[in-house]
C-alpha cells in the first residue's frame, strides 16, 4: 500500500471511501500511518446511515459499501473522538488530507 497517497491513484473507484490515519497532521506520503487497529472511523451519510470502519496496522481504512453524499466522518480512539467539521462528497480521503492539506483540510487525518 501507499499510505497517504490518494487511494484512487492505484485503486480507481474500487472503494466508496478510503484513507489513512496518522499520528500527526503533516506526515509525508508513503510513510506508514498510525498502528491503530482499535481506531474506529464512523461515516454518517446523507441518509443518516452509519458505516464503521477499522484501520489496519499502517493506518489505512476502506469500504466498498455505498455511501450517499454528503457525509461526515469521526475518528474514535481510546475513548476520544475527533469529527470533521464540514460534510464531504469525495470518498478518497487522502486526496484532501495530504501532508499540507488541500481543499480546506488541515492536513492528515489524525488520532484524537
C-alpha positions as CSV (number, residue, x, y, z in Angstrom):
1,X,0.0,0.0,0.0
2,X,1.0,3.6,-0.4
3,X,-0.2,5.2,2.8
4,X,-1.1,8.9,2.4
5,X,-1.4,8.8,-1.4
6,X,-4.9,9.4,-2.8
7,X,-6.4,5.8,-2.8
8,X,-7.9,6.2,-6.3
9,X,-4.4,6.7,-7.7
10,X,-4.0,2.9,-7.5
11,X,-7.5,1.6,-6.7
12,X,-9.6,3.7,-9.1
13,X,-13.2,3.6,-8.0
14,X,-12.9,0.2,-6.1
15,X,-13.7,1.9,-2.7
16,X,-16.6,4.1,-1.8
17,X,-14.4,5.6,1.0
18,X,-10.8,5.1,1.9
19,X,-8.0,6.9,3.7
20,X,-5.1,6.8,6.2
21,X,-5.0,7.8,9.9
22,X,-1.7,9.4,11.0
23,X,-0.2,10.2,14.5
24,X,0.4,13.8,13.4
25,X,-1.1,16.2,10.9
26,X,1.8,16.6,8.4
27,X,3.3,13.2,7.8
28,X,4.8,12.6,4.3
29,X,3.4,10.4,1.6
30,X,4.3,6.7,1.8
31,X,5.0,7.0,5.5
32,X,3.1,4.3,7.4
33,X,0.2,5.8,9.3
34,X,-0.7,5.0,12.9
35,X,-0.7,1.4,14.0
36,X,-4.2,1.7,15.5
37,X,-6.2,-1.3,14.7
38,X,-8.5,-0.3,17.6
39,X,-9.4,3.1,16.0
40,X,-12.9,3.4,14.6
41,X,-13.8,5.6,11.6
42,X,-17.5,6.3,11.7
43,X,-19.1,7.6,8.4
44,X,-22.6,9.1,8.6
45,X,-24.1,9.6,5.2
46,X,-26.8,11.9,3.9
47,X,-29.5,9.3,4.8
48,X,-28.1,9.0,8.3
49,X,-26.7,5.5,7.5
50,X,-23.7,4.7,9.7
51,X,-20.7,2.8,8.4
52,X,-18.0,1.9,11.0
53,X,-14.5,1.1,9.7
54,X,-11.3,0.0,11.4
55,X,-7.8,0.9,10.3
56,X,-5.2,-1.7,9.6
57,X,-1.6,-1.7,11.1
58,X,-0.4,1.1,8.8
59,X,-3.5,3.3,9.4
60,X,-5.4,2.5,6.2
61,X,-9.2,2.1,6.2
62,X,-11.6,1.5,3.4
63,X,-15.1,0.4,2.4
64,X,-16.8,-0.7,-0.8
65,X,-20.2,-0.1,0.8
66,X,-22.2,2.6,-0.9
67,X,-22.2,5.9,0.9
68,X,-24.7,8.6,0.0
69,X,-23.0,12.0,-0.2
70,X,-22.7,14.3,1.5
71,X,-21.2,12.5,4.5
72,X,-19.3,13.3,7.7
73,X,-16.6,11.3,9.5
74,X,-15.4,10.8,13.0
75,X,-12.3,9.0,14.3
76,X,-12.6,7.5,17.7
77,X,-9.6,6.1,19.6
78,X,-9.0,5.4,23.3
79,X,-12.4,6.9,24.3
80,X,-11.7,10.2,22.5
81,X,-13.2,11.4,19.2
82,X,-12.4,14.0,16.5
83,X,-15.0,14.8,13.9
84,X,-14.9,16.5,10.6
85,X,-16.5,20.0,10.7
86,X,-17.7,20.1,7.1
87,X,-19.7,17.5,5.1
88,X,-17.9,15.9,2.2
89,X,-18.7,14.4,-1.2
90,X,-15.3,12.8,-2.1
91,X,-14.7,9.4,-0.5
92,X,-11.0,9.5,-1.4
93,X,-10.0,11.0,1.9
94,X,-6.3,11.2,1.2
95,X,-7.0,13.5,-1.8
96,X,-7.7,16.3,0.6
97,X,-6.0,15.0,3.8
98,X,-2.5,15.5,2.3
99,X,0.8,16.3,4.1
100,X,0.0,20.1,3.9
101,X,-3.8,19.8,3.5
102,X,-5.8,20.6,0.4
103,X,-9.4,21.9,-0.3
104,X,-9.7,23.2,3.2
105,X,-8.4,20.1,5.0
106,X,-5.9,21.0,7.8
107,X,-3.5,18.1,6.9
108,X,-3.7,14.4,7.6
109,X,-6.5,12.5,9.3
110,X,-5.2,12.3,12.8
111,X,-5.9,10.5,16.1
112,X,-7.9,12.4,18.7
